[in-house]
Amino acid sequence: MKPWIHLETANVPGDKTQLKLMQRGDEFSIMLGTNELMNSRLSGSEEALATLSAERVGNRPQPRVLIGGLGMGFTLRAAQACFGPDSELVVAELVPEIIAWARGPLTPVFGTCLDDPRVRVVNDDVGKVIAARKAAFDAILLDVDNGPDGVSREQNDKLYGLKSLRTSLDALRPGGVLAVWSAHPSEPFTKRLATAGFAVEEIKVRARSGGRGARHVIWLGKKPG
């Protein structure tokens, strides 16, 4: 088996955390220490984050979608496929190196998806983007860290706390959807979503496309209206 090669390192702003971009043959991985945050061969649950949201948003004219976390672009590319040609897809990514990797060493994974005129990538904290807008989005898709029990950034806890969830509710248009990806289930988070005012679904999805791999969790919180 080919060895892993360390390509590049990224510092997470406001934290001492470092991310490593690794490659083995045509496979890529983003690591936090010995913990793998994402792998180019495991895209099923990240894609489901977009497809499940689109199903619940429905055929709205000019839907505006906010994606928290660029990662390897799995959620973005799925959103491009399931939201229409009149949609606006905004991606908020905190780590500038990850944005650079998308047009650099991760080009084999991303292809030309960032050239889509519907897509706008901003180097910013998704929590700040959410807080800056009221009733602005039809869907907010959060794939930040490993979910509510994140491992790479303590500040992620603020994104999934009750106050922040209510801020996300305010940032959605009536009937809009907040979708949250997680590597693990969290009963307290399910309860917080409901307390914040969302109608909550919790769905288990496979890590790999085609129904294989570990089970991940997606919460879908719908705003009334």
C-alpha positions, 0 to 999 in steps of 0.5 A: 500500500502506498504511504500517506504524503503530507502535502500542506498544513493550515492553522485554524484562525483564533485557535492553536489547531492545525489541519494537515492535508494528506495524499495517498495515490488518488485519495486525499484526507484532511487530518487533525492530529490522528483524527481524520476530519474528511476523506475524498472517498467518503462523501455520502453523508455530506452529499445527503446534507444538501439533498435532504435539505433541498427536498424539504425546501421544495421548488422555491424561486431563487433559493438562497443557500448558506453552506458552513464549511467548504471541506472537500466540496461534497455538500457544495457539489450536491447543492449545485445538483439539487438546487436550480439554476436561479439559486444562490449558493454561499459557502463560508469557510473560516480557514483560508488555506482550505479555500486555496487547496480547492484550487490547488492540490485538491483540484482533482476533487473539486474540478471546476465547481467553484467556477459556477456563477451561482457559487460565492465563497467567503473567507469568514466564520459562518456564525458571523454570516448567519448573525448578520442577516435576518430572514435571508436564507432558505437553507443553512447547511452546517458541516463545521468540525465534526458537529455539535461535539466538535474536535477542532475548534472550541468556538464551534460550541457557540455555533450549536448552542441555544442562542446561536440556534435561535440566531439561525432560526432568525436568519431563515425565511419562513419554512426554511431549513437548518441542516446540521451534519455530525459524526455522532448522535447527540440527544441534548442537541436534538432537544436544543433544536426543538427548544430553539423553535425548530420542527426537528428530524434526525436522520442517520445516513451512511458515510459512503455513497451507496449505503455503505460505511459508518453511520453519521447523523443529519439534523433537519430543523424546519422553521415554521411558516 
